[in-house]
Amino acid sequence: MSTSGKETVEQQAYLTRFLLDYTALPLAEGVFLRGVLPTRNAVRIVTGGADAVLAHELVAYEIPLSDEDDEAVTAPLVLGWTRALLAGPLPRTDATVMGMPLVLVDTAALEPASPVPADRALRVLRTLAWPFVESPPSPALCGFFFTGPDSMRLYLAVEKAGGLIAADVRTTGALTALLAALPSLVEEEERWATDTSDPHCARLIDLTNW
C-alpha cells in the first residue's frame, strides 16, 4: 500500500471512528448515520431513518478527504457539513451508488452547521475513554453499511487484497467469537469473492453464516 494509500486508510478509519455515535444519536430530526462508504479521496456519508436499509430510504453524500487548500478535512467538519446538507432540501442529483441518490458535495460552497451540545459532550467523553492513537487497529475499519435489521457490511483495509475487503456479518449470534476471528478470516484468500454491485471494495467475504 502506498504512502498516500496508507494516509487515506488512516483518515477514513479516523472519520469512521468519530462518526459511529451517530448511528444511535440523530444527525437531524429523524435522520441517522446508516453508513460510511470509503471511496477514492472521499467518504460517502449515508443517511436515513433509524432502521432504514433499503436504497430508496437512503441518501449518500460524497465529501472529499481534503479541502480546497489540500488540507485533510476533520471529522467535526464532515459532521457539520452533513448536518448543513440535512437542514435543507435534498440537492438535485442524477448520480446514484448502490441504488441510492449520490450527492457530490462542494465543501467550498457549504458552511458547516455548528456543533450541538451532545457533540461537545461526546468530545470530552471520547478523549477520556478513547484516547487518540497514531495508527488505527489492524485491519483498519474504514467504513460500514447497514444491510438489514441484524446485518452489516464492514470495510476493512487488508493490504494483500489490493484494496478494501467488505465483510458481511450479522450482529446476532456468536458475535464475540466472530470479532476475535475477523482479522484472520479476512486474510483467507479462499473466502474472497467479487461484488460488482459495490464499488467501495476490492473483495467481499460473506461471514453471515460463520
C-alpha positions, 0 to 999 in steps of 0.5 A, spaced: 500 500 500 502 506 498 504 512 502 498 516 500 494 509 500 496 508 507 494 516 509 487 515 506 486 508 510 488 512 516 483 518 515 477 514 513 478 509 519 479 516 523 472 519 520 469 512 521 471 512 528 468 519 530 462 518 526 459 511 529 455 515 535 451 517 530 448 511 528 444 511 535 444 519 536 440 523 530 444 527 525 437 531 524 430 530 526 429 523 524 435 522 520 441 517 522 448 515 520 446 508 516 453 508 513 460 510 511 462 508 504 470 509 503 471 511 496 477 514 492 479 521 496 472 521 499 467 518 504 460 517 502 456 519 508 449 515 508 443 517 511 436 515 513 431 513 518 433 509 524 432 502 521 432 504 514 436 499 509 433 499 503 436 504 497 430 508 496 430 510 504 437 512 503 441 518 501 449 518 500 453 524 500 460 524 497 465 529 501 472 529 499 478 527 504 481 534 503 479 541 502 480 546 497 487 548 500 489 540 500 488 540 507 485 533 510 478 535 512 476 533 520 471 529 522 467 535 526 467 538 519 464 532 515 459 532 521 457 539 520 457 539 513 452 533 513 448 536 518 448 543 513 446 538 507 440 535 512 437 542 514 435 543 507 432 540 501 435 534 498 440 537 492 438 535 485 442 529 483 442 524 477 448 520 480 446 514 484 451 508 488 448 502 490 441 504 488 441 510 492 441 518 490 449 520 490 450 527 492 457 530 490 458 535 495 462 542 494 465 543 501 467 550 498 460 552 497 457 549 504 458 552 511 458 547 516 452 547 521 455 548 528 456 543 533 450 541 538 451 540 545 451 532 545 457 533 540 461 537 545 459 532 550 461 526 546 468 530 545 470 530 552 467 523 553 471 520 547 478 523 549 477 520 556 475 513 554 478 513 547 484 516 547 487 518 540 492 513 537 497 514 531 495 508 527 488 505 527 487 497 529 489 492 524 485 491 519 483 498 519 475 499 519 474 504 514 467 504 513 460 500 514 453 499 511 447 497 514 444 491 510 438 489 514 435 489 521 441 484 524 446 485 518 452 489 516 457 490 511 464 492 514 470 495 510 476 493 512 483 495 509 487 488 508 493 490 504 494 483 500 487 484 497 489 490 493 484 494 496 478 494 501 475 487 503 467 488 505 465 483 510 458 481 511 456 479 518 450 479 522 450 482 529 446 476 532 449 470 534 456 468 536 458 475 535 464 475 540 467 469 537 466 472 530 470 479 532 476 475 535 476 471 528 475 477 523 482 479 522 484 472 520 478 470 516 479 476 512 486 474 510 483 467 507 484 468 500 479 462 499 473 466 502 474 472 497 469 473 492 467 479 487 461 484 488 460 488 482 454 491 485 459 495 490 464 499 488 467 501 495 471 494 495 476 490 492 473 483 495 467 481 499 467 475 504 460 473 506 461 471 514 453 471 515 453 464 516 460 463 520 
